Amino acid sequence: MTLHENEIRVDETVVRALLREQRPDWADLPVSPAGAGTDNRMYRLGEELLVRLPRTPGNAEAVQKEQAWLPRLAPRLPCRIPEPAHRGTPGAAFPLAWSVYRWIDGEVAGPGSVTDWSAFGEDLAGVVRSLHAVPLMGATREGGLSWYRGGSPTPCDGWVGRAFEKCRAIEGLDLDITHLRHLWRSALALPEPSGRQVWLHGDLKPTNLLVQRGKLHAVIDFGGLSVGFPDAEHAAVWDLPAAARRTYRDALDLDGTTWLRARAWAIAIGVSGVSYYWDTYPEFVEECLARLRAILGDDGER
């Protein structure tokens, strides 16, 4: 499944060629597909490793960032995060930087894996609190650590507006675009974010949250790792049931303005996902639609 015009196609043959070239000690281990997201493809390598290859040159920029910072963040967090095992360099079979991580067992967060959504929301809040409390260790909001989700939503109004218009043009899309746009625009009238900038994961959706024995076990995919204001970090809680959302907000004691900005970010990410991936990635579109419908369902929440 190709999602982007400049996507580089990969398969198990490419993975084996890279291993023979750069890690011959792993080249004979079993290789099997282990999922794919909007930015990366994954292959399980043996029992203990995961190969992660970026889909596009832009996605490859995250490799060095993860390799540099994840080992420094891991000891400070209350859950597992990806542990780099090899920093892959461009080769004859694949022209971009790539990574190998230690395998983490777990199931994606969902109704079949989480046993108590209220407790899950509180545990996720604990991870976010810990991440946001980690000293920046010299990192600043620039370069690869300046992802848009750590800034103000106002400069994003142009592309978000275009996403709304593309959604309006989708035949059969059952979604109250007018009201969602009203909620987005209302958030732009709020005071600009201010205060301390912190470490941000950037994409805490359920597919990046792994569960063991019913509880949050690991947070994966730090491709959006950045430094900035925390409002957008809270956007993904609209992917979770209302019980998790309530305990998450209460545990972090989020004020009304922060919550409304977080909701606006959730809208922006949702409508852009629907408009961009409508014809190519129906599973991801369904995730975005579920998020947007949850927002419409609890519009009175403050």
N, C-alpha and C positions, 0 to 999 in steps of 0.2 A: 504494500500500500504506500503510494507516494503522496506526500502532503504538500510539498513546497516545490516551486519551479526549479530552484537551485539545489535540490536534494541529491545527495550522493548515495547511490544504491549499494547495499551491502547484503551479504548472505554468509552462510557458514564457511564457504570457501574463502571469502575475504578474511574472516576471523582466523582461519587456520594459516593463511599466508602471513598475516601479521605476527602470529605467534612463532612460526618457523623463523621469521626474520629477527624478531626482537626478544622472544622468550622461548627458545627451543626446548627448555626444560618442561614447558607446559604444552607443547605442540601436539602431543599424543593423547591429551586428556579429552574426554567426551565433550562435545559442543552441541548445545541445543538452544532454540529460541526461548527467551525468557521475558517476552513482552516488548512493547514499544510505546513511547509517548509522542507528544508533538515535537519534541526536540531531540530525542535519542532513541536508538534501538539497543536492546540488551540481549546477551547470550550467556547462558550458564556455562561455566567452564569447570568440568569435574564436579566435585561435591562442595567445594569450598570457595569458589571464585565466580565473579560476574564480570563479563566484558561489556563495556558501555561505549557505543560509537555515536557521535553526533550526526544528525541528519544533514546539516548545512554548515558552511564555513562560519557563519555567525554563531551557531550553537557551540562550535569548538572553542570559542573564547572562554567558556566556562570551565574547561578542563584544568587549566593552570590555576584558576581561582580555587577550585575545589581541592586540588592537590596541595596548595599552599596553606589553606585555612582550616580544612576539616580536621587534620590531626591536632590543631591547636584549640579547636572548639570542643572536640569530643570529650575531654576530661571534665569539662565544665557543665555538661548537660546530663539530665536524669534519664536519658534513654539512649539507645544505640543510634549512631548515624553511620553513613558509609565510611569504610576504612580503606584508603587507597593502598593497593598492593603493587601497582606498576603504573608508571607514567608513560603511556604509549606516544611515540612520535610519528609524524607522517612517514609513510613508506610507499613502496611501489604499488601495493594493493589498495591503499587507502590514503588519500592526500592530507588528512587532518590529524590533529592531536586526538588521542583517545585514552581510555582508562581501563584498568582492571581493579575491582574492589573485592573485599572479602564478602562472601555470600551471607546474607542475613535471612534466616528463616522467619516466616510470618505470613499472615493473610492480609489482604487489603481491608481497611476498615469498612464495614458494612453490616447490614442486618444479620448476616450469617456468621459474623466473626465477633462482634462487640456484644457483650452480655449486659452491660449497664451503661446507657448513653449519658446519663447524668455524670457518672464517675468518669466516663471517657472525656467529656467536656472539661472536667476539672483537671484531669491528667494532662490534656493538651494545653490548657492554660498554664500549668506548671512548667511545661517544656518551653513555651513562649516566654514566660517570665524569666526563666533561667537564661535563655538565649539573649534576651534584651538586656540582661544584667551583665553579660560578659564584657569586660573591658575591650575597647576597640584595638588595643595592642598596636597602635600606630596606623591602623586602617582609616581611610577617609573616603568620603563620598565622591569618588572620581574614577574614571576608567571603568573597568569591569565591575566595580562595586557601586555604580551609580544607577542601577536599574530604575526605570521610571516609577515603579510601585513604591519607592521610598520617598517620593517627592510630593508636590502638590498636585491634586487632580486637575486644576485649572488648565495647565498647558496641554492636557490630553483631550480637551473638549472637541478639538477638530476631528481627530480620528474616531473618537467615540461617537460623535454626531454622524459621521459617515457610516459607522457600523449600524447605528439605529436606522438610517435610511435604507441600507442593504437589507436589514431585517424586514422593514416594511414591504420591500419588493418581493419577498419570498412567498410564493403562492402556497396557501394552506397552513401557514405558520399561525398557530393559535396562541397568541401572546399579546398582552396589553402593552404594546410598544409606547403608546402615548403616555400612559401613566409611569412606566419605567423611566422614560426620558424626563418627565416632570420630577421624579425623585432624584435623578442624576443632576439636573439643573439646580434643584433646590440646594443640594449639597455644595454646589459651587459658590453659593451665596454665603456659606458659613465662613468664619474666620480661617485664615490660612493656617496650616499646621505649624507648630512652633515647639520649642523645647529641645530636649536632648535627642540626638540621633543615636541609633542603636543598630546592632546586628539584626538583619532580617533574613528569614528563610525565603520568603517571597511567594511560596506556592504550596500552602499547607492543605491541599485538597486530599480527599480520602485515599486516592491511589498512591499518595506519598506518605501515608500513615500505615505502618504495619502492626498487626495485632497478634499477640500470643495469649492463649488461655483467656480470651475475652477482653484483654486490657491492652492499652497502647504499649508497644514494645520498641518501635524504631521509627524514626523520621528519615526519609530518603530523598534523593534528588535535590541537591543544593545548587542546581544550575542558576537559580535566581538569587543566590546569596548576594547581599548588598548591605550598604550602610544607609540609614535614612530614618524618616519618621515612621512610626509603627502602624499608622491607620490601616493601610492596605493589608498588613499582616493578618488582620482579623477578618478579612473578607471571606475567607474560605469556610467560616463556620456556617454560612448559609447552605453549604453542601451537607451539613449534618442535621439530624433530627432536632426539633425545637428544644427538647430536654437538654441535649448537649450544648446547644447555643446559649441557653439560659445560665447553665452552671459555668460555662466558659466566661461569659460576660461578668457574672457575679464574682468569680474567683479573681479576675483581673481588675474589678471595680472600674469598668470603663464608663466614662461619662457620656452624656447624650450626644455631644458634638462629635466625639471620637467614633461613637457607634454609627451615626448617620454618615460620616465620611467613609467608614468601613463598608457600610451598605452600598454607598455610591461606587466604591471600587469594585464590589461584587457585581454590581450591574454592568459596569464598564467591561470587566473581564468576561462576563457572561455573553453580552451582546456581540462583542468582538469575536468570541469563539464561535457563536452560532453563525455569524455572517461569513467568517473566513473558512470554516470547515464544513459548511452545510452539505456540499456535494462530495466530500472526500473522507470524512471521519464521523460517521453517524453516532458511534458510541460516545465520542467526546461531545458532540452536539447535544446528545441527550443529557449528559452531565450538566452542561451549561443551562439547558432548559429547566432542569430540575432546580437548579440554583435560583434562576429568575422567578420560577413559580413559587418557590419558598418565600422569596422576598415579597412578592405580591400577596402571598397568603398571610404574612404577618406585618403588613404595612403600618399597622397602628403601633408597632413596637417602638419604644423610645428608651 
